[in-house]
Amino acid sequence: MRTLSSLLAVACLLFTPVVANAAKGVVVLYKSGCSYYIVETNLGYAILEWYGGNDPSEGDVLVGDYETYGMKDIYNLTADAETKVWVEDFWLSKSRAIEKYYDKCN
């Protein structure tokens, strides 16, 4: 019986999908006329550029790999929809994120 339990535990680990580098955060700044927005996470602030799919709004909760650079598909939990973004920067302080945001959107 112990062997069966061990095999089931190993099988669960092997066949359970793992979301690598998934972060969760909230859109805190997104102004009309600019494709960039700021997401607040537990590790700081990220600047994302919208490239298609769901266009998030301030207050939306996003989940995905936006704490590494590059093009990403992330998920908007609030809208129950996917969105495509370019991760411009991440793990920023609030003041640095706002400064970089206004450099992009001014």
C-alpha positions in Angstrom: 0.0 0.0 0.0 2.9 2.4 0.8 4.4 1.7 -2.6 1.1 2.5 -4.3 0.9 5.8 -2.4 4.4 6.7 -3.4 3.7 5.9 -7.1 0.5 8.1 -7.0 2.5 11.0 -5.5 5.2 10.7 -8.2 2.6 10.5 -10.9 0.8 13.6 -9.6 4.1 15.5 -9.7 4.9 14.4 -13.2 1.6 15.2 -14.7 0.7 18.4 -12.9 1.3 21.5 -15.0 3.7 24.0 -13.6 3.5 27.7 -14.3 7.1 28.9 -14.3 7.8 32.4 -13.2 4.1 33.3 -12.9 3.7 36.6 -11.2 0.4 38.3 -10.0 -0.1 42.0 -9.9 -2.5 44.9 -10.4 -2.6 47.5 -13.1 -2.0 50.8 -11.2 -1.4 53.2 -14.1 -2.7 53.2 -17.7 -3.4 56.4 -19.4 -5.4 56.9 -22.6 -3.3 57.4 -25.7 -0.3 55.4 -24.4 0.3 51.7 -25.0 2.4 51.3 -21.8 1.1 50.6 -18.3 2.4 49.9 -14.9 1.7 46.7 -12.9 2.4 46.5 -9.1 3.6 43.1 -7.8 5.0 41.8 -4.6 8.6 42.4 -5.9 8.0 45.9 -7.3 6.6 47.5 -10.4 6.7 46.3 -14.0 6.3 48.4 -17.1 4.4 46.5 -19.9 3.6 47.5 -23.4 0.3 46.3 -24.8 0.5 44.4 -28.1 -2.9 42.8 -28.5 -5.6 40.7 -27.0 -7.4 42.0 -24.0 -6.7 45.7 -23.3 -6.5 45.9 -19.4 -7.8 48.7 -17.3 -6.5 50.2 -14.0 -7.4 47.8 -11.2 -7.3 44.7 -13.3 -5.4 41.7 -11.9 -2.8 40.1 -14.2 -1.0 36.8 -14.0 1.9 35.6 -16.1 5.6 35.8 -16.7 6.1 39.6 -16.7 9.1 39.5 -14.5 11.5 38.7 -17.3 12.1 40.7 -20.5 10.5 40.1 -23.8 7.2 39.3 -25.5 4.8 37.5 -23.3 1.2 36.2 -23.3 -0.3 36.9 -19.9 -3.7 36.5 -18.4 -6.1 39.1 -17.1 -8.0 37.5 -14.3 -10.5 40.4 -14.0 -11.5 40.2 -17.6 -11.0 36.4 -17.9 -9.0 37.0 -21.1 -5.4 36.8 -22.5 -3.3 39.7 -23.5 0.0 40.0 -25.3 2.7 42.4 -23.9 6.3 43.4 -24.2 7.9 43.5 -20.8 9.9 46.7 -20.9 11.2 46.5 -17.3 10.4 44.9 -13.9 11.2 44.9 -10.2 11.3 48.7 -10.2 10.6 51.1 -7.3 7.4 53.1 -7.5 9.3 56.3 -8.3 11.5 54.7 -11.0 8.5 53.0 -12.6 6.7 56.3 -12.8 9.7 58.1 -14.2 10.2 55.5 -16.9 6.5 55.4 -17.7 6.4 59.2 -18.3 9.6 58.9 -20.5 7.6 56.5 -22.7 4.2 58.3 -22.6 5.1 61.9 -22.7 
